[in-house]
Amino acid sequence: MKKTVFFLLLVLIAGLGLIGCKDEKVVPQVSGAEFYQYITQTDDYKSWQMWPAKNELYPGTQPHGAFLTTYVNEIAFKAIEQQAGTLPDGAIVVKENFSPDKNWPRLQSCLRKVVTIPPLVTIFG
């Protein structure tokens, strides 16, 4: 009996070790300037899709601008389309806030989802 319990515990620990070793994409930490360069030059947000079911310059509400345009990268778009409930690691949303005259955006709001703390696995004895 003790050998069976020991063997099962060994298999469980080995399995948890393999789960912890899976190759995950690491999102690098960047400064605000580097992030702005990324969304305006490296992967220009204006080439991304707009938030599903929203068009360019849709009416906004306070505290945002009178008109809004919201862009999402591919990771965010897929999560929104699939109604995932939360945005996954690597998702980026850029919202342009326009004044009532619809001129250049008065503000750009950016969200970048970064998972920094891995989930804990606890084994109770």
N, C-alpha and C positions, 0 to 999 in steps of 0.2 A: 504494500500500500504506500509506504514512504517513497519507494522508488518511482511509483506512478505519479505521485504528487510532485516530486522533484523534477521528473521528466516534463510534466505539463507546465510547471513554473519556468523551466529552462526554455521551452518552446515559446511561451508567452513573452519572456524577456527578449529572446532573439527576434521575434516578430516585431516587437515595439522598436527594437534597434533598427530593423530594416525600414520601418515606416519613417523613422526620424532621419534616415539617410537619403530620402528621395531628393532628386535634383529640383530645386525650386528657383525660380527667377528672382534674383535679388534686385530690388529697386534702389539705385544709389541715392544717397542723400545729396541734395544740391542746394545752393544758395538761391535767393529770390532772383538775382540777376541771371544765373545759369538757367533757372526754370523759365524765365521770360524769354531768354534766347532760344530755348528748346521749343516753346510753343509759337514763336514768331518766325524762326529761321529753320531750325532742324526739322521740325514737323509742324508746319504752319497750321494753326488751329482753324484758319479760314477755309482750309481744304477738308476739314472734318465734316461729318454729318451734323445736322441740327438735331436738337432734342426731339425725339419722336413726337409727332402730332403738333409740332410748333413750327411756325414759319418765321421768316426774317421780319424783324420789327413788330412783334406781337405786343399788344397792350400789357403794360406792367402795372404793378401796384406798389405802394410804399412798403418798405423803404427803398425799393429799387427805382429805376428810372421810369419815365412815362412810357417808353417803348423798350423792348428787350429783344436780343438775339442770343440764343444759347447754343453753343457748339459742344459736342462730346466726341472724345476719341473712340476708336473702335472697341476698346475694352468696355468703356462705359455704355456705349450704344447697345452692345450685345446684352449686357446685364439689364438695361432698361427694357429692351424688347422682350426679354425672357421673364420680366417681372421678378427678378432675383430677390428683391427686397432690400438689398444693400449693394453698394458699388464695391467691386473687388479691388484688390491691390493693383495699382497701375492705372486705374481709371482717372481721367482728367475731364473736368467740365469748365468751360470758359463762358461767362455771361457778360455780354456787352450791354451796358445801361445807357440808353439814349435820352436826351432832353425832349420836350414836347415838339420842337421843330425838326426832330429826326436827323440832326446833324451828327457829326462824329461822336462816337461814344464819349460820354463824360467820365465813365469809369468802366474798368474791366474787373470782374470778380473771377477768381480762379480757385478751383478745388482740385487737389491731387490726393488721391487715396493712397496711403502708404501704411502697410502693416509692419509695425516695428517690433512687436512682442509676440513670439510664437506661443501657441496654446500650450498649457501645461498638461502633462499626462501624470496622473497620480495612481499609484497601485496601493490598494489597501490590503493588509495582511490578515 
